[in-house]
Each structure stands twice: as C-alpha cells, then as structure tokens.
C-alpha cells in the first residue's frame, strides 16, 4: 500500500483522505477487515494441518506451508492499517517502517515461493528424472533459506523512502530524495518482485498447458491445477500495485505542471487503496482455494477434507519422480527378461530343428 511523491515536489506526504475520498477509505477498511477475518484463521488452519497431520511432506506441501506463513505475517499487520485508515497513523515512524517492510518482505517471499512451486511442477511433469534427482539432493531447504534472505534484502531500499512522521498520514506514501532514486527503487521492486517471476510462470504453465489436459494421473492433474489457480490469483491481485509503479515511472518522464502529468498523478492516487486492498486479498484467498479443492475429499470424524488434500498432495506429488523412475526401471527389466526369454526360445527352436535334421 503506497503512493509516490518526491520530497522536492510536495515537501512531505500528500493528504490521503483528500485524494482518495471517504468512500474509498471506508471501502478499503471493509475489504481489509474481511481479509483479516477470512485469511487469518484460514492460514492458521493450513499451518496447523500441515504441521500436525502431514508427517511426510512433499516439496509442494512444504512450499504451501511457507506461503501460508508469509500470508499470515502480512495479514497480522491489517489491524494497524484499518485503524490508520479509519482514524490516523498514531504508531510512530518506526512502526510504520517495520509494518511496510514486513508487507514487502511477504510480497517478495510469496512470489518467489509461487515461482519455485511452479518450476517444481514443471520439472515433475516434463522432466521427472531431473525432478527426482533434485528431490533426493534435499535442495529445497537451502532454496527456502536463500528465498527468505533475498526477500529481506530486496525490501531494505523501501526503508529509506518511507515517511511516517506525520501524525495525520496513514503511512502509505513514500518520499524520495530524487527522481533517480525513485526510478531505481520502483524498477527493483517491479522487476524482481513481479515481472521476472511472472515470465518464469508464463513459460512454465505455457509448456504445461497441453500436458495437463492429457494427464492420466489425477493426483498430478489436481495438484498442478491447484497451484495454477494460486499463481493466477496472486498475479491478478498484485498487478494493480505494479501498474501504479509503472505509471509512477512514466510520471518521472513528464513535465511536472503538464495536464497529462496531473491526470496521471490523479490516477495513481486513486489506485493506492485499490492496489493495497487487493494485495491483502491475495494473502487471504489461498485457504479458500484449498477449501474448494478439499471438497473432492470426503471428510470423516477423524480426518477433514483439507487434511486429506494435503496428504494427497504429499503422496501424489512427493514421490512422483521416484515412482516414475521405478516404473521405468521395472518396465526396462521386464523388457530385458522378455528379450532373454525370446533368445532362449530361439536357441531351443534351433536345437530342435537341428536334431530333427540329424534324425
């Protein structure tokens, strides 16, 4: 949730309530409240179910677990946002920077987790031998550590631009020292946090599109479809935020007092609340997707549908590569045995025909 302004132009953050309007603020508060009520218990249920009931966790389930943790961290900041939008930001500059920094860390972590999840699906479907080798090397734990470290590092430039000193501002706007600094930070955020991962996602699912329709294994088809839905909703929810970044970059190339610049600045200001609310929707919607996917599994007194879903994902995706390798090796061994039998039978026939000629 952010707007952009340079220190030279405004001398501080603009009045958010005057630009967005009371109706927009009220609508944003309602959306954020629904996200908190739905997303917090939903993601807590996902974390608890995986940690408590799924003992053998596949790579897909581990990535879903980390994604739920990232969503929980982002949703934990919502009470502060709702209060600041309804009243004012009274929590100080340190809290402002900490909260916005945490939200952007979760943004980077979420897109990186979804990208790794999609690449893992791509390898499992198109290159099962490579996927099985990667799983045996236990590379996921190292990748997850690098992923979170990168998320924290990439969010550091945000700290120098936030201005939370004004008591009347809801900690939404950034104050840049120069247009060059603004361009560098916005490019870093949108390229590393959206554009480049989105290109990887498009390539992965573009290559998988034809394969998914022809999949024989229902488990693989379900898991791939579920992950694709998570990717699609995340992309839709974060697109307005990065569109506002692109529009802010375009503003830097225009003259400050031109009518086009004024109109474009108004559009960016109007997108602040919409983009921020949709960003939190992406953190709240994943448990809803899991609940819909769990409808295919009948719940019982001992197990709920979502427990069966994650166990199904672990059993159906965790060892696919190994199962396919064993299947191939069995097929090759059976083929070898068959060829050996055929050789022995041909030798027996030759011996019998020679014996008949001698007689």
N, C-alpha and C positions, 0 to 999 in steps of 0.2 A: 504494500500500500504506500504509494509515494507519488508525489508530484515533483516537478523540477523547476528550479529557478536559480539564477546566478546572483551572487552577492552584489555584483555591480549594478544590476538592474533594479532589484527590489530592496536591497538593504536588509533583507530578512525574509521570512516565510510569508506568503500571502494568506489572507483570511479564507480559510477553507469553507466556512459556513456561508460566506457571502458569495463564493464562486459556485458551490455545488447546490446550495439551497437546503431548506429544512426538510423538504420531501425526500430529497436524495439521501440525506443523513439518516432520516427515520427508516427509509427502506434498507439502507446498509446495516443499520442496527438490527433490524428484524432478520435479515439474511444471516448475519453473523451469529445471532442468538440461536437460530435453527441449526446452523453448522455446529455450534458448540454442543447443543443438546443431543443431536444425532451422532456427530462424529466422535465425541469423546468416549461415551460408553461403547460405541461400535468398535473403535480401535482398541480400547481396553479389552474387549471381548476377544478380538483377534489375537492380541499378545498373550492373553491368559490361556486361550485354547491351544495355541501352538506350544507354549512353554509347558503346559500342564498335561496335555493329552496326546501330543505328537512327539514320540520319543525318537524315531528315526526320521530326521527332517531332510528332505531333498533340497537341492540348491534353490529351486523355485520357492519353496516354503520359507527358507531362511531369508530370501530377498523380500518376500511378503512381510515377514516379521520385522525386518529393518525399516521397510516402508511404513508400516503401522507405527513404529516408534517415532519416525520423522514426522508423521502426521499428528501424532499426539503432542509432540513438542510445539508444533505450530499452533495447534488448537488451544494449548494451555495459555497462550497469550491473548485469547479472544476477550476474556472479561475486561482486561485493560483497554483494548481497542473499543469495546462497546461503551464503556464509561467515558472514555475520552471523546468519542463522537457525540454522545448524548450531553455531556457537560463540557469538560475541557481537560487538557492534559495536566495533571497535578502531581505526576510521579517523578518529575525531575529529568534532567538531561541524561544522567547515567542509565536510568531505567529505560528511557526512550531508545538510546543506542543499543542497549542489551536486547530489548524486545525485537527491534527491527533486524538486528544482526542475527538473532535466533531464527526469525522467519526466513531470512535469505539463506541461512545455512540449511534449513529444511528444504528450501526450494532446490538448491543445488543437489542435496542428498537424494531427494525424490527423483529428479530427472536422471541422475546418474544410476540410481537403483533400477529404475524402469528401463534404462538403456541396457544395463548388464542383464536384466531379466529377459529382454527381447533378444539379445545376442545369444544367450544361453538356449532359448527356444529355437533360434535359427540353427545353431550347431546341432541340437538334439534331433531336429527334423531332417536337415540337409546333410550333415556330416556326423553321423552317430559315432564313428570311430574316434574322431577328434574330441567329441563331447565326452565320451567315456574316458579317454586319456586325461582330459582336463579335470574331470571329477576325481580320478584316482590320485592326482597330484595334490589335492587339497589346496588348490589355488584360491578358492573363494574367500577364505578368511583373510588372506593377505590383500585381496582385492577390496574387500569391505573396509579394511583399515585404511587403505590408500584413498578410498572413496570419501570417507568421512573427513580425513585430514585435508583433502583437496577442497571439500565443501567449506570447512572453517577458514582455509587460507583465501579462497576466492571471495569470501564475504568481508574480508578485512577492509578493502577500499571504501566500503559503504560507511564505515565508522567516521571517516574524516569529513563526510559531507552532510551528516545529519545535524539538525539544529533543533534541539529540544528545550532551549532555554525559555522561550516564550510560553507563559502560562496559559495563554488563550488558544494555543495551537494544538491540534490533536496528534502531533508527532508524525505527520505524514510527508512533510516536504523536505527536500534536500537543498542545501546551499553550497554552490560550487564557487571556487575561487576564480576560475577562468573557464571559458568555453572549451579549451583544450582538455582540461581535467574532466569536465562533464562528458565530452565525447569519448574519452578513454574509458571512463567507468561504465558508461551505458553500453559501449561496444563489448567490453569484457563481460558484462552481465548477460547481454542478449546472445552473444556468440557462444560462450562457453556454457551458459545455463539454459539455452533453448535451441538455437539454430543448428549447431553441430550435432548435438544429440538427436535432434529431430531428423536430420539427414540420415543418421545411422538407423533410426527407427523405420524410416520410409524404405530404405534399402532392404532391411531385414524382412519386413512384412510384405514388401513388394515381391521378394523372392519366395516367400512362404504362401502367398495368396493361392496359387494354383495347387500347392501341395495340401493345404488344409482341407480343401473340398474333396480330395481323393484319399484322405487318411482312413486307414482301416481301423486303427486303434482308437476307440472312443476316448480313452483317457488322455491321449496326446491331443486329440482334437479339442476336448473340453478345456484343458489347461492352456492351450495356445489361444483359444477364443477368449478365455477369461483375461489373460494377460493383454491381449489386443484391446479389449474393452477398457482396461485400466489405462493403457497408453493413450487411447483416443480421448477419454475424458480428461486426462491430465493435460493433453495438448490443447483441447478446447478451452479449459479453464484458465490456462496461463497465457494463451495467445493475446488477449487484450492488454495484459501487462507489458508484454514485449512490443506490441504495436505502439503503445504510448511511448516506449523508449525510442522506437524508430521515428515517431513524429517529433519527439524532442530533439533528435539528431537533425531532422530536417529544419527545425526552427533555428538551429545554430547557423545554417547557411543563408537564412533570410535576413533582411533588414529589420531591425527591432520595431520601427514605427510604421511598417507597411501594413495595409489592411489584411493581406494574406497571413502575415505573422500573427496579427491579433486574432483572426478567426481560428487559426490552427492552435494557438495557445488556449483559446476557449474550449476547443475540442479535447485537448489534453487534460485540462482541468476537469471537464465533465467525465472523463474516463477514469479518474482517480478512484472514485468509490466503486464503480463497476468492476474495474480490474482487481481491486483489493478484495472485494467480496467473492468474486469468482475464484481467486487464488485460494481462499479458505474452503470454498466448496469442493475443490479438488482433494483436500485433506479429509473431508467428511464423507465423500461419496463412495470410497473404496469398500468400506464394510457393507454398504448397501448392495454393491455388486456381488460381494461374496455371499450375502444372504440370498440373492436371486439365484446364484449358481448352486447354492446348497439346497434349493427346492427339489432338485433331481434326486436327492438322497433322503430316504425316509428316516425320520428321527425315531428314537425309541426311548425307553426310560433310562437307559444307560448312556446313550450317545445322542447328541443333537446333530442336525444336518450339517452345521458348519464344522463340527469335529470330523464327520465322515468326509467332508470336502477336502480338508487339509490332509487327512490320512490318505485319501485317494490321490491327491497331488503328489504326496511323498512316494506312494507305491507306484503310481503311474508314470512319474517323471524322474524320480530319483535314480532309478536304475535302468532307464530305457537303453542307454548306451551299452551297459553291461549285458542286458538281456539280448539286445540285438547282436552283440558280438558272440555271445554264447550260442545264439540261434544260428548265426552264420557258420561258426566252427562246427556245430553239430551237423549242419547241412553239408559242409565240406567233408566231414568224416564219414557221413552216411554215403556221400557220393564216392569217396575213396573205397569204402567197403564194397559198394556195388560194383565198382570197376574191377576190384580184386576178384570178386566172385565171377564176374564175366570172363576174366582172364583164366581163372581156374577151370571154368566150364568149357572154354575154347580148347584148353590143353587136354581136358578129358575127352572131348569130341575127337581131337586129332589122334589121340592114342587109340581110341576105339576104332576109328576108321582105318588106321594102320594095322591094327590087329585083325580086322576083317579081311584086309587085302592079303595078309600072310596066310590066313586060312584058305 
